[in-house]
Amino acid sequence: MARKIITTQVAIMGAGPAGLMLSHLLAKSGIESTVIEVRSHQEIAETVRAGILEHGSVNLLVDSGVSDRVLRDGDRHDGIELRFNGESHRIDFKGLVGESVWLYPQTDVFLDLAARRKDDGGDVRYSVTDTTVHDLEGKPKVWYTDAEGQEFEIQADFLVGADGSRGHCRFQIPEANRKWYFHEYPFAWFGILAQAPRSSDELIYANSANGFALISQRTENVQRMYFQCDPKENVADWDDERIWSEFRKRVNGNGFELKEGPVLEKMVLPFRSFVHTPMRHGNLFLAGDAAHTVPPTGAKGLNLALHDVKVLFEGLESFYSNGSNGLLESYSDRALERVWKAQHFSYWMTSMLHPAPGSDDLGRARQLGELHSVVSSRHARAYLAESYTGWPTGK
């Protein structure tokens, strides 16, 4: 069976939030794109992932016309609590930097974007197989097979790899033309969904001698929570009572008690930091998790992906509107500037809040000293607030 040819301006591999947002922005400027995705729409929609959106990410969703559902269904948080030695210290985002974040699951971001692309007639193709890419330094081509077995070839001016940390695109860049930075942490998060009322209206980041815990929210009756664990931990070894006992040791005290209930889901999430440089090779551009991953402590993963896309869109729009290559040429440097800031912030939050396995008394005391330094200094609290809520676009 002969390959069917698709011609477009921008081919996008990956229909997660990064790929769909780029496709949406391009369509608004009259630039054609075709998006392909190895997963089905249902598979992505049913992959439950948490999400904290910076104010810039919320503005991008709303102002570009994707949806304002984040403002209606999301929860605006004007701060977080740092809890250590059994006491809570609020970091007031609004008071410190005048910004907020929104608790809004990444799954819902995908649903909003997928619905907007469908309503706008976007060319998004799910459940493809046998993807390969060719001619990255010339006119890129993407080969794939659809769910019916028909083979296709996409011919494009540019190819965007937004296909995630386990995707295809980044591995097609020759080793001589790339550098990978990688760090694996000696701990993970044991995450649960629990049927329980909210314990707090804002996120609690709790440091204790027994390890870190994060108390987050999902709905009025279902909550998401995490505690620090060994990466090799087996969820089957943990029943509800053992799980709640661990949370109590790390969070309860001085009049505060978690609201508990049946555990609906449990999982172990390893921690890694990764950066691929540069984020461009020929006419292939990487965006989102295909180019970088961060530990979740700083809530930066999805926000970095959306920022990558905004910067890349500016370059593509400039190229197609006036023939200028300048913003495309600088895409990698501009995106990486924010990526490295986010890597630092995520590493800092992680190392400050998680006792390192085997750390001695000095290490524990130093960590508490750092936390005291942060909560007792307006400048330190403002740094945390600015980094958490998101730096200005392009910085």
N, C-alpha and C positions, 0 to 999 in steps of 0.2 A: 504494500500500500504506500503510495507516494506521500511525502510530507506535504501538508498544507502550509502555505506561506502566510504569515501575518506580518504586516509592516506597521510600525508605530514609531513614535519619536523616543519614548522612554519605556524600556522593559523593566519590570520590577519583580524580583523574586522574593516572595514572602507577603502574605496577606494578614499579618498581624497589625497592630496599631501603627507602626512606622510605615509599612508599605502602603496601607490604605490611606493614611493621612497624606503622604506624598502624592498619591494618585488623585486624591480630592483637591489638593492645592493646585496641582498641574491642570486639572480639568477646569477649575475656576479661571485660569489664565488662557484657556484654549489650547493647551498642550496635550497631545494624545499620549496615553499610556496603556499598557496591558500588564495586568498583575496575575502571576500564577502562584499557586500554593499547593504543597503536597498534602496538607491536612484537609479534611472536609470542614465546611462551615460549622456543622454540628460539633465536631471534635474540638474546634477552637472555642466555641461558645460554651461548651461544657467543661472546659479546663478552668477550674476556679482559681483565680489569682487575686491577691489583695492589691490595693493601690492607694498611694497618697499622691495627689496631683499638686504640683506647684502652681502658684497663681498664673504664671506664664503659660503653663499647659492648659489650664482652664480657659484662659483668654483665647488661646489658639482654637480650642474646640468650639467655643461660643462665637467668637468674632468671625471665623471662617465659614460659619454656617453649617457646621456638622450637626450640632444639637445643643440645646440649652438644658438638657436633662440633668447634667451634672449640677446645675444650680438648683434644680427642683428636687432631685432625688439624692444628691450627694450631701454629705455633712461637712459644713465649713468648720475648721478647727483654727482657733486663734492662738493656740499654744500647745505645748506638751509639758508633761511633768517628768523631771529627773528625780528618781527616788533612790536614796541610799542611806544606810544606817537607820532604816525604818522611817525616814522622814521624806516628805515630798517637797520639791522646789519647782515652782511653775516658771517656764520660759515663755514670757508673754510676747508672742510674735507681733501682735498688733501694736502694743505699746513700744516695742523696741525698734521695729522696722516698718510698721504700717502695713504688713501683708499677712495673708492667711494661706492655709493649704486646705484641700478638700479630700475627705475620705470617700473614694469612689473606685470600686473594683476595676481592675484592668479588663476583666471580662466585659463590663458594661461599656468601657471605652471602645472595645472591639465591636460590640453590637451596634453602638451608635454610628461608628464609621462604616461598617458593612451595610447598614440600612441606608445611609446617605449615598454610598456608591451605587447601591441597587436602584434607589429612587432616581438618581441622576443618570442612569444608563451606563455606569462605568463597566469597563471590561475587566472583570475579576473572575478568574477560573480556579476553582478549588479541586482537590482530589486528583492532582496530576501526578504522574510517575515518570521515571527514567529521565530526569532533568540533567542536561549537560549544557555547558556554556562554551562559546568558541569566539575567537577573533577579538579578544578583549582590547587589544591595542589598535584595532581598526573599527569596523562597524560590527558591534557585538551581535551575536546570534545565540538564541536559546532554543534547544531542542527539548521537547517533552511529549508525553503521551497522555491523552485525556482518559476519562473514566470509561469511555466506549472503545478504547483501543486505537483511536485515530492518532497518528503522529503529526506533530506540528513543528514548524520552525518560525520563531519570532525574529524578525530583523529590525534592529533599532539603531538610533544614534548613540544612545547611552544605556547602560545596564546598571541597575541599583540592586545591590545585595542587602536585602532587609530580611533575610531568612534565618536569623537567630544564631545562637551560639553553636548549635549542632548542624547548621545549614551547609550549603554546598559552596557558596561563592568565595568565601575567604580562603578556602583551601586551593583555589585555582590560581592564586597569585604566587608566582615563583618564589621559592625560599630566599633567593638572592635579592628579591625586591621587597622584602617585608621583615619586620622585627616584631616578635611577640613578647610582651611583658606578662608574667603570670605569677600569682601568689595564691597558695592554698592555705586556709586557716586551720588551726588544730581543733576546731570545734564547729558545731552546726546548730541549727535551731530545730527543736521538736515542736511542730506546729499542730494546733488543734482548732477545730470548729466545735463550739459547745452551745447547747441549747440552754441559754441563761440570760437573765436581764443584764443590762450594761453595768459594769462595775465603776465606770468613769465616763465622763462626756468627752475626754481627750485622751490621747495615747499616754501610757505610763511606761517609761524606760527605767527599769529597776535593776540596780546593781546590788548584789549581796555577796557575802562570803560563800554562799552556796551556788553562785552563778547568776547569770543575767536572766531577766524575763521581760517580755513586752506584752502589755495588755492593750489590745486594740478592740475595735468594734466592727460589727457587720450590719446588723439590723437591731431593732428593739429587743428581739428575742433570741438572736443567734450572734455569738461573739467569736472573734478570732484572737488567739493568744499563742505565745511562743515561749519556750525556755531553752537556755543553752544546754547542749548535750554533746556527747561524743559522736563524730560523724558516722561511726559504725553501729550506732544504736539501732536496735530492732524494735519497731513499733509494736510487734506482737507481744513483747515482754511487758507492755505497759497497759494495765487496766485503769479504769476511771479513778479509783481511789489513789493509786500510786501517782497518777498524773496530777491530781489536785493536791496531794500531799507535797509534791515538788513545788507547785506554784505557791502554796501557803508559805513554805520556808523562805521563798525569795521575795514575796511581795507583802504579805500580811504583817500588821504590827501597828502599834500606836493608834488603835481605834479603827484602822482600815482593814476590811476583809473583802476578799473577792467574792462575787456572787457566782455560785457553782451550779452545774447541771450536767445532764448526760453529754458525753463526748460523741459527736456525730462523725468526725473525721480526724485522722491523725497521720502525720507525715514527718519525715526528716529532710531538712533542707541544708545541704552542704554550703560552705562559704568559699567563694573564690573571687579574686580580682584578676581581670584580664584586659589588656589593651593591644590592639593590632595597629601598627603604624607602618606606612601611612594608611589613611582610610580611602586611598584611591590608587588604582593601577590602570593606566591607559584610560579607557572609557568605562571602567567599572568603578563604582562608588559604593562603599560600605556604609551602613547606617544601623544604629541600634545595637542589639546584642551580637550581631555579626561582627562588630568592631570592638565591643567592650562589654564587660560585665562588672558589677560591683556587688559587695555584700549588701544585704537589704537594710542594714542598720540606718543608713542615711536616707532611705526612700528615694533613690536617684535613678534606678534603672529605666523605668518607663519615661521619666522626664527627660533623661539624656537622649533617648531615642527620638522623642518628639522635637527636641532642639536640633538634633542632627538633621532631621527632615526639613525643618524650617530653614536652616542654613543652606542645605542642598537645593531646596526649592528656589531660594533667592538666586543661586548660581545658574540654575537651569532657566529660570524666567528671564534673567539678564541675557543669557546666550540666545534664546529664541526671540526676544524682543528687539535686541540691538546688535546681536552678533558678537558680544563681548565675552571673552574667555576668563576675564580677571577673577570673578567670584568663584568660578568653577576651579580654577587653578589654586585658589586659596582655601577651598573647602576643607581639606584635611587639617590644615593648620588652625583654621577658625574653630572647627568642631573639637579638635583635640585640646585646645586651650581650656574649654569647659570640662571636657572629659577628665583631664588631669586634676582640675580643682575638685571635681566630684569624687575622684579616686582618693584624694587626700582627705576630704571631709568624711567619706565613708569609712576609711581606715581609722581616722581619728576617733569617730564615734564608736566604732567597733572595739578598738583597743582600750578606750576609756571605760567602757561599760561591761566588757566581758573579762572576768578574771582568767588569766592564761593558765592552762593546765600545768600543775607543778610549780606555780609561782610561789615565792617565799613571802615571809611576813613583810619584808621591805617593799616588795612589789605590790602587795595589797595596800599597805599604808600610802605608798606613792600614788596609787590609783585614787584613793579617797581624797588625797591632797589635791589632785587634779580636778576632781569633781567639785570640791569646796572652792577651788580657784574660779571655776566657771560660774557657779551660782552666786558667788559673792562679788563678781565684777560685772558692771553693766556692759563694758566693752566686750567681755568674753561671751556674755549672754547674747549680745547683739550679733556677734560673729556667728554663733550657732543659729540664731533666728534667720539671719540673712542667707546662710548656706542652706538651711532646711527649706525655707520657703522659695528659694530660687534666685540666682543672680540675674541682673538685667540681661535681656536678650543680646547675644553676641559677646557676652563676657563670661 
